[in-house]
């Protein structure tokens, strides 16, 4: 522990005095909830993240799963991992060849609602 305290990069940084802090108000709904939502969509367990979100919900009396950014809210629901990656890197989703499972190489267009303007 002394190594962290002796590191000049950490000098002057203090932890919040209580749980009513932007670290919780911002990080839980806009970082942890999206990670949990995408994990659920892709079959990845996020037990530690879920525990932190639930603790924040109890501590603040707020349903952060309802208020936070889910895959659905971000227009990512139903997309494949490759499509989400493409959206993150390029800002758009183009036709993905051969991913429809029929073996014929048909293109499938996937555009998040937030990008296409759909409700």
Residue pairs with C-beta under 8 A, 6 or more apart in sequence:
4 10
16 23
19 56
19 59
19 60
20 60
24 56
24 59
24 60
25 60
28 52
28 53
28 56
28 64
28 68
29 64
29 67
29 68
29 69
30 68
30 69
32 49
32 52
32 53
32 56
32 64
32 68
33 53
33 64
33 65
33 68
33 69
33 70
34 68
34 69
34 70
34 71
34 74
35 46
35 49
36 46
36 49
36 50
36 53
36 65
37 68
37 69
37 70
37 71
37 72
38 44
38 71
38 76
38 84
39 45
39 46
39 49
40 46
40 71
41 71
41 76
41 77
42 81
53 64
53 65
53 68
56 62
56 64
57 63
57 64
57 65
70 77
71 77
71 79
74 112
74 114
75 112
75 113
75 114
75 115
75 116
76 84
76 87
76 112
78 110
79 87
79 93
79 110
79 112
80 96
80 99
80 110
82 96
82 99
83 93
83 96
83 110
86 92
86 93
86 94
86 96
87 93
87 112
87 115
91 115
92 111
92 115
93 109
93 110
93 111
93 112
93 115
94 109
95 107
95 108
95 109
96 107
96 108
96 110
97 105
97 106
97 107
98 105
98 106
99 108
100 106
100 108
113 119
